[in-house]
Amino acid sequence: LGAGASASLAAPSFNSAKFSRAQSITNQYFPLTPGTTFFFEGTFDGKSSNSHFYVSHQTRVILGIPCVVVRDSVWVEGAIEETTADWFAQDDDMNVWYMGEYSTVYPSLSHEGSFQAGVLGAQAGIIMEGDPQVGDIYRQEYFVGHAEDSAKILSLTESICVPYGCYTGNVLLTNEQTPIDPGITEAKHYAVGIGNIKSTDITGSTDESHLVAITHD
């Protein structure tokens, strides 16, 4: 996965008729159960950070599909850095689609990077495949010049420990890049039945985050 890859990748095949249970997101590497909050700690721009990833009970209809609303908040050294509403839906092949986001960066109140599939040419992407295979490369989001992340699956058999727990032999590893920030490559680890447990910048910076806790309403 090289710089500019998302621009050259074909758009994922999107069929709105194949979302019969769109809000039931049960992908083994990206399950989203409403009422669940994932807590992460790490660094952002070299400073201590923490974030909350809350799977809300709310929905938002995009391209006729009811999407799960996830609210993601990031604090850096105790001060709010960014809040985001993310919109996800799962198709009948277990692919989890990223239908857009609305983010606010503080203190500038910039919404740069926000997009909604079907608006101003923005397209939905796949955040996690239903049947991931090593070597797969896919768009995660696509709004030219604003949101162009792509991922490549490197392994399905990683072992890793984070503060929340240890996982052996079945962790999915991706590398993610965007031509908007060509110097940054991020590695992400996903545990079966949990989702993302670790994110690490492996080029461009040393920022990272680790899963430390999960709670339920």
C-alpha positions as CSV (number, residue, x, y, z in Angstrom):
1,L,0.0,0.0,0.0
2,G,1.8,3.1,-1.2
3,A,1.1,6.8,-1.2
4,G,-1.7,7.6,-3.5
5,A,-3.1,4.1,-3.4
6,S,-6.7,5.1,-2.5
7,A,-6.9,7.3,-5.6
8,S,-6.0,4.4,-7.9
9,L,-8.1,1.7,-6.1
10,A,-11.5,0.9,-7.6
11,A,-14.4,1.8,-5.5
12,P,-15.8,-1.1,-3.4
13,S,-18.9,-2.6,-4.9
14,F,-21.8,-0.9,-3.1
15,N,-25.4,-2.3,-3.4
16,S,-27.9,-0.6,-1.1
17,A,-30.2,-3.6,-1.6
18,K,-27.8,-5.9,0.3
19,F,-28.2,-4.3,3.7
20,S,-31.1,-6.3,5.1
21,R,-29.8,-6.0,8.7
22,A,-27.5,-3.0,8.4
23,Q,-27.6,-2.0,12.1
24,S,-26.6,-5.5,13.3
25,I,-22.9,-5.2,13.1
26,T,-21.5,-8.6,14.1
27,N,-18.3,-8.8,12.0
28,Q,-15.8,-10.7,14.2
29,Y,-13.1,-8.1,13.8
30,F,-15.4,-5.1,14.1
31,P,-18.4,-5.8,16.2
32,L,-20.5,-2.8,17.3
33,T,-23.0,-3.5,20.1
34,P,-25.0,-0.4,21.1
35,G,-24.1,0.7,24.6
36,T,-20.5,-0.4,24.4
37,T,-17.7,2.1,25.2
38,F,-14.1,1.3,24.3
39,F,-11.4,3.2,26.2
40,F,-7.9,3.8,24.8
41,E,-4.8,5.4,26.1
42,G,-1.6,6.5,24.3
43,T,0.0,9.5,22.7
44,F,-1.1,12.1,20.2
45,D,1.5,14.4,18.6
46,G,3.9,13.1,21.2
47,K,1.7,14.1,24.2
48,S,-0.4,11.8,26.5
49,S,-3.9,11.1,25.2
50,N,-7.0,9.1,25.9
51,S,-10.0,8.4,23.8
52,H,-13.5,7.0,24.2
53,F,-15.2,5.1,21.3
54,Y,-18.9,4.9,22.2
55,V,-21.4,2.8,20.2
56,S,-24.6,4.7,20.6
57,H,-28.2,3.6,20.4
58,Q,-28.8,6.3,17.7
59,T,-29.0,5.7,14.0
60,R,-28.6,7.9,10.9
61,V,-30.0,7.1,7.5
62,I,-27.5,7.4,4.7
63,L,-28.3,6.4,1.1
64,G,-31.4,4.8,2.5
65,I,-29.5,2.6,4.9
66,P,-29.9,3.0,8.7
67,C,-26.4,3.3,10.1
68,V,-25.1,2.9,13.7
69,V,-23.8,6.1,15.1
70,V,-20.5,5.9,17.0
71,R,-19.2,8.8,19.0
72,D,-15.4,9.1,19.3
73,S,-13.8,11.6,21.5
74,V,-10.1,12.3,22.0
75,W,-8.4,14.3,24.8
76,V,-4.7,15.3,24.8
77,E,-3.2,16.1,28.2
78,G,-6.7,16.5,29.6
79,A,-8.0,18.9,27.0
80,I,-10.5,17.9,24.4
81,E,-8.8,17.6,21.0
82,E,-11.5,16.1,18.7
83,T,-15.0,14.8,18.7
84,T,-16.4,12.7,15.8
85,A,-19.7,11.0,14.9
86,D,-18.9,8.0,12.7
87,W,-21.6,6.1,10.7
88,F,-21.3,2.4,10.1
89,A,-23.5,-0.3,8.4
90,Q,-23.0,-4.0,7.8
91,D,-24.0,-5.6,4.5
92,D,-25.3,-9.1,4.0
93,D,-21.7,-10.4,3.3
94,M,-20.6,-9.1,6.7
95,N,-18.6,-6.2,5.3
96,V,-18.7,-3.2,7.6
97,W,-19.1,-0.1,5.6
98,Y,-17.9,3.4,6.7
99,M,-20.6,5.7,5.5
100,G,-19.1,8.9,6.7
101,E,-18.2,11.1,9.7
102,Y,-18.7,14.5,11.2
103,S,-15.6,15.6,13.1
104,T,-14.8,18.7,15.1
105,V,-11.2,19.7,16.0
106,Y,-10.6,22.0,18.9
107,P,-10.0,24.8,19.5
108,S,-10.2,25.8,15.8
109,L,-13.7,24.1,15.4
110,S,-12.6,22.8,12.0
111,H,-14.7,20.1,10.4
112,E,-12.0,19.1,7.9
113,G,-12.1,15.5,7.0
114,S,-15.9,15.2,7.5
115,F,-17.9,13.5,4.7
116,Q,-21.1,11.7,4.0
117,A,-21.5,9.0,1.4
118,G,-23.6,10.3,-1.5
119,V,-22.9,14.0,-0.8
120,L,-20.6,16.1,-3.0
121,G,-19.2,13.0,-4.6
122,A,-18.1,11.3,-1.4
123,Q,-18.3,7.5,-1.5
124,A,-18.7,4.8,1.2
125,G,-15.8,2.6,2.0
126,I,-15.2,-0.6,3.8
127,I,-13.8,-0.4,7.3
128,M,-13.5,-4.2,7.7
129,E,-14.1,-6.9,5.2
130,G,-16.5,-9.8,6.0
131,D,-13.9,-12.3,4.7
132,P,-10.5,-10.7,5.1
133,Q,-7.6,-12.3,3.3
134,V,-3.9,-11.4,3.6
135,G,-3.0,-9.1,0.7
136,D,-6.4,-7.5,0.4
137,I,-6.3,-3.7,-0.3
138,Y,-9.4,-1.6,0.0
139,R,-10.8,1.9,0.3
140,Q,-12.0,2.8,3.8
141,E,-13.3,6.2,2.8
142,Y,-13.3,8.4,-0.2
143,F,-13.9,12.1,-0.5
144,V,-11.2,13.5,-2.7
145,G,-8.8,15.8,-1.0
146,H,-10.5,15.4,2.4
147,A,-10.8,11.7,3.3
148,E,-9.0,9.0,1.3
149,D,-7.8,6.3,3.8
150,S,-7.0,2.8,2.4
151,A,-6.0,-0.4,4.2
152,K,-4.0,-3.5,3.4
153,I,-4.3,-6.7,5.4
154,L,-0.9,-8.0,6.4
155,S,-1.7,-10.9,8.7
156,L,-4.5,-12.8,10.3
157,T,-2.3,-14.7,12.9
158,E,-0.7,-12.0,15.0
159,S,-0.2,-12.3,18.8
160,I,-0.2,-9.1,20.9
161,C,-0.8,-7.9,24.5
162,V,-2.4,-4.6,25.4
163,P,-3.6,-3.4,28.8
164,Y,-7.0,-4.9,28.2
165,G,-5.6,-8.4,27.6
166,C,-3.4,-10.7,25.5
167,Y,-4.5,-12.3,22.2
168,T,-2.6,-15.2,20.6
169,G,-2.5,-16.3,17.0
170,N,-5.7,-14.8,15.6
171,V,-5.2,-11.0,15.6
172,L,-5.7,-9.2,12.2
173,L,-3.1,-6.7,11.3
174,T,-3.5,-3.9,8.7
175,N,-1.5,-1.0,7.4
176,E,-3.4,2.2,6.6
177,Q,-2.3,5.2,4.6
178,T,-3.8,8.2,2.9
179,P,-2.3,10.4,0.1
180,I,-3.4,13.4,2.1
181,D,-0.7,12.6,4.6
182,P,1.7,10.5,2.5
183,G,4.4,10.3,5.2
184,I,2.2,8.5,7.7
185,T,1.6,4.8,7.9
186,E,-0.5,3.4,10.7
187,A,-0.6,-0.2,11.8
188,K,-3.8,-1.4,13.4
189,H,-4.5,-4.7,15.3
190,Y,-8.0,-6.2,15.6
191,A,-8.9,-9.0,18.0
192,V,-11.7,-11.5,17.3
193,G,-14.8,-10.5,19.2
194,I,-13.4,-7.2,20.3
195,G,-12.3,-5.0,17.4
196,N,-9.4,-2.6,17.3
197,I,-7.1,-3.1,20.3
198,K,-4.0,-1.2,19.2
199,S,-3.1,1.6,16.6
200,T,0.5,2.6,16.0
201,D,2.1,5.1,13.6
202,I,5.1,3.2,12.1
203,T,6.3,6.0,9.9
204,G,5.9,9.7,10.2
205,S,5.5,9.8,14.0
206,T,5.5,7.5,17.1
207,D,1.9,8.1,18.2
208,E,-0.1,5.0,19.4
209,S,-3.1,4.0,21.3
210,H,-4.0,0.8,23.3
211,L,-7.3,-0.6,24.5
212,V,-7.4,-0.3,28.3
213,A,-11.1,-1.0,29.1
214,I,-14.6,-1.8,27.8
215,T,-17.8,-1.0,29.5
216,H,-21.5,-1.6,28.6
217,D,-24.6,0.5,29.4
